[in-house]
Amino acid sequence: MSKKDVILVIGSSGQIGTELVQKLREVYGTDNVVASDLKKTEQAKEGPFEVLDIMNAQQLLDIVSKHKVTQVYLLAALLSATAEKMPKFGWQLNMEGLFHVLDLAKEKIISKIYWPSSIAVFGPNTPKKNTPQFTVMEPSTVYGISKQAGERWCEYYFNKYNVDVRSLRYPGLIGWKSAPGGGTTDYAVHIYHQALKTGAYDCFLSENTTLPMMYMDDAIKATIGIMEANAADVKIRSSYNISGMSFSPKDIAAEIRKHIKGFEISYTPDFRQEIADSWPQSIVDIEAKKDWKWMPEYDLAKMTEIMLANLK
């Protein structure tokens, strides 16, 4: 990133945005990172902030012009569990927002885009273990369908208009600084809160539901890492697989018991179980490691220690 660059983070007060804005401001300077969301949040006290509805293309253009924005991180989206309750709105928000940002880059108003994809792009016919970068997808959720379509459009805009767009397929993300936003992997955040609060947790997934997960610090590192990589090294313009760890509710409960004796977990699977069952159990991210030197730092034991210490 050059000295003249200004970053706009859209959807800045969500689970990822909260920590990403903080880190970007540390790295690039507070004044060079504009946070934005549907309503004003605490972030407005810490640096530049704009109220923005990503569905409003004119409002987006006005903010980009006002701050001379060169890079956009588009995080605003309706996540898996929430989008299943509002499928048409989920599709509309996830797709239109992306087009508004891609078109700014196509018109050379901004120079670089970060847009997150997800393991939700995979479906029930995807190989469950060691899911490779290129494989059968066929997602079965609105969120997954919108993310798969988004990947195709990102690649199309890169090939057709030379738009510098970069993307990662996030696994379930776990952090202590903000609440999760309505995803199927949210249990892995809630469980730590409840372990400390009540010593027990009733999980909405069954005990052996193994899913790919990642500690938030790794996710932020990967996000900034792919954006800082040389354009020539970013060889995949749909979205990169990235992997941290894989575990089940039973595994995380066993890890918590090492710190909180007598912690109890029960299981009451709901509609999210079906979503989880359609996703991979583990991910292969060899391309990200090879192309732009991605490497995770956290495993389940290290993450559990940090989560409990900080939530205390």
N, C-alpha and C positions, 0 to 999 in steps of 0.2 A: 504493500500500500504506500502510495506516495504522499508527500506532505499536503498536497492539494485535495486529497480524497476526503469525502464526507459520507458517512454511513447512515442510512435510515433503517431502523429495525421496526417492522410492522408486526403487530401482535406482541408487543414488548413486555407485557405484564403476565404472560402465561408461564408455564413451568420452565420452558427452555429460555424464553425471552428475558425473564428476571435475571438469570445468571449470565446469559450471553451479553446483555447490555453492560452489566457490571465489568465483565472481563474485557469487552471491546473498549470501554472507557479507560480502563487501566492501561491497555496496550497502545491505543491511538489518541488518547486525550479526550477528556469529557466533552469539550466543545465540538469535537468531530463526529460524535455519535448522537444522532437524534432518535429518541425513543418515541413510539406512537402506538396508540390503542384506541378502542372505542370510547373510553372515558379516561379522565385524568387519574393518574395513580401517584404513588410515592416517588416514582422515578422523576416526576416533574420538579421535585425539590433538588434533585441531584445533578440535573443537566438539561439540555434542550429537550422539549417534549411537545408533541402535537397530537391533538385529538383527530383520529382518522378512521373513516369507514372505508375499507379496501374496495368495497363494491362501488364506491364513488370515484370514478376515474379522474374527474376534474379536480376534486379535492386532493387526490394523490399528486397530480401534476403540479398544483399550486404549492404544495409542501416541498416537493422536489426542487422546484424553481426557487422558492424562497431561501432554502438552505444550501442551494447549489450541490445537491446530493449526487454522488457518483456511483455509490454501491448500495444495493438494497438487499436486506435479509428478510424474506417474506415468511413469517411464521404463523400468520393468521390462518386458522383452519378449524373445521369442526372435526373432532377426533372420532375414533371408531365407535364407541358405545353411544355417544351423543348423536352422531350422524345417523345411526340406525333408527333413532326416534324421529328424526326430521330428514328423511332421505333426500327430498328435492332441494331443500335449503342447503343441506350438506354438500350436494353436488354443485349447486350454484355458487356458494361461497368459495369452495375449494378450487373451482375452475376459473371463475371470472376474475378472482383476485390475481391468479397466476397470469392470465392474459393481460391484465392491466399493466403488470410489471414487465412482462416479456415485450409488450409493445413499446414501452418507454426505451428499452434497450435497442429494439429494432430501429427506432427513430433516432438512435444515438444520443438520447437525452441523458441516459445513465450508461455506465460502462461495464458493470459486473453485477450478477445476481446470485444470491444463495437461496435455494428453495428446498426444503426437506421433503424426502419421500419416507417410506416406512416399510417394515416387514409385512404390513397389511397388503402389499402388492402381490404377495404369494397367496396361493389358494389351496383347497383340499387335495388337488392333484400334484402339487409341488412336492419333490422329495423332502421328507421331514427332517432328516438328519444331514448335517453338513450341506445345507442348501447352497448351491453354487451361484455365482453372479448371473449367469445366463441359464435360464431354466423355464419350465412351464410355470405360468403365473395363475391366470383364471381366478382373480380375487372374488370373494363372495360377500363382501361388505361394501356399502356405499363409499366409505372412507378409502378402502383398498382400490376400488374401481376408479375413484377420482385421482388417487396417487399414481396408479398405473397409466392412466390417460395423461396425467401431468408429466410423467417421465417421457412419454412419447413426444409431447409437445415441446418439452425442453430440448430434446435431441433434434427435433425438426427445426426449431428456431436457430439452433447452433449451426446445423448443416445448411440451412437455407439463407439465413441472414447474418451468420457469424456472431450470434449473440453469445457472450461469455457467461453462460449459466452453469452453476455447479450444484451438485446434490448428493445427499447421503440417505441411505435407507436406514433410518433409526430403528433399533430394537426398542424394547420397553425401557424407559428412562427413569432413573431413581435419584432423587436429590432431597435435601432437607430444607432448602431455602424458600420453597414455594409449594403450593398445593398442586397436585396433578389435575389435568384438565378434562377428564371424562373418557379415558382410554381403558382398554381391556387389561392392561398391565398395571393399572393403578394400585391393585392390591399390594404390590411390592413396596409401595410408599406407606399406605395406610397401616400395614402390619407393624411397622416400627412405632408409629404414633400410638397405636392401641397397646402394643407390648409395654410401653412406658406408662401409659395412662391406666390401663386396667389389668395388664398381665394376661390378657386373652384376646383372641381375634377370630371372628367368623368370616371365613374366606369365600368369595363368590366364584372361585374356581376349585376344581377337585384337586386332591393332594398331590397327584403325580403329573399335573399339567406343566410340563417343562417348556419354557419359552426363552428366547434370547433376550438378554437384558444388558444394561450398561449404566455405570455410575455417571452422574451428570458431568463431573469434571472431565471425564473421558470424552463425552459427547461434545462438550464445548471446545475441547482441544482439537477434536476431529473437524469440527465445523470451521474453526479459524484456520486450521491446518490446510484444508482443501481450498479455502479462499486465498491463502497466501502462496499456494503452490504455483509454479510457473505454468502458464496456460498450456504449453506443449506437453507437460507431464500429466495433465488431466485428460486422460485418453477416453474415459467413459462420460458421455454427456447426457445420459438418461439419469442414472443414479448409481452410486457405489454401495455395495454391501459393506457394512462395518459390523464388527463383532466385539463384544466385551466378555460376557460370561453367559452360561445357560444354567437355570435352576428351576425347581418346582416349589410350590408353597411348602411342601414337606421339608425340602432342603433349607429354605430360608428360616423356617421355624426351628430346625435343629441348630442352626447357626446362632439364632437369637437366644436359645436356651443356654448357650455357653456363657452368656452375659447376664441373662435374667432367669434365674432358677425357677422352675415350675411354670414357665410360660405355656399357655394352652392354646391350641388351634383347633377350630371345628370347621366343617365344610358344608356350605349350602350353595351349590352351583346354581347360577341364574342364566339369563340369556347370553351373558358374556362367555360362558363355557363353549358355546357353539362357535363363537368368533375365534377363541383361543385354539380350538381344535383344528381350525382351518389354517393355522399358521405353522411355520417351521419350529423345530426344537433347537436347532443350532445352525449357525451361518458360517460360510467360508468367505473370508474377506482378503484373499491373496492379492487381488488386483489393487486394492487400496494400499496394501503394504508395499507392493512393488512399485506402483506408479508415483505415489507422493509420500511414501515412507510412514504411513499410519502405524501406530503401535499403542494398544491399550495399556493402562497402568494398574487398573483395579480388578480384584477378584471378589468373590462373595464375602470372604472373611474380613478383608481390609475394608470393604464398603460397610459391612454391618457395624464394625467398630466405630467408624466415622459417623454413621447415621445416628447411632444410639448416643454417642458422646455429644453430638451437636443438638439433637432434639431434646436432651435432658435440660 
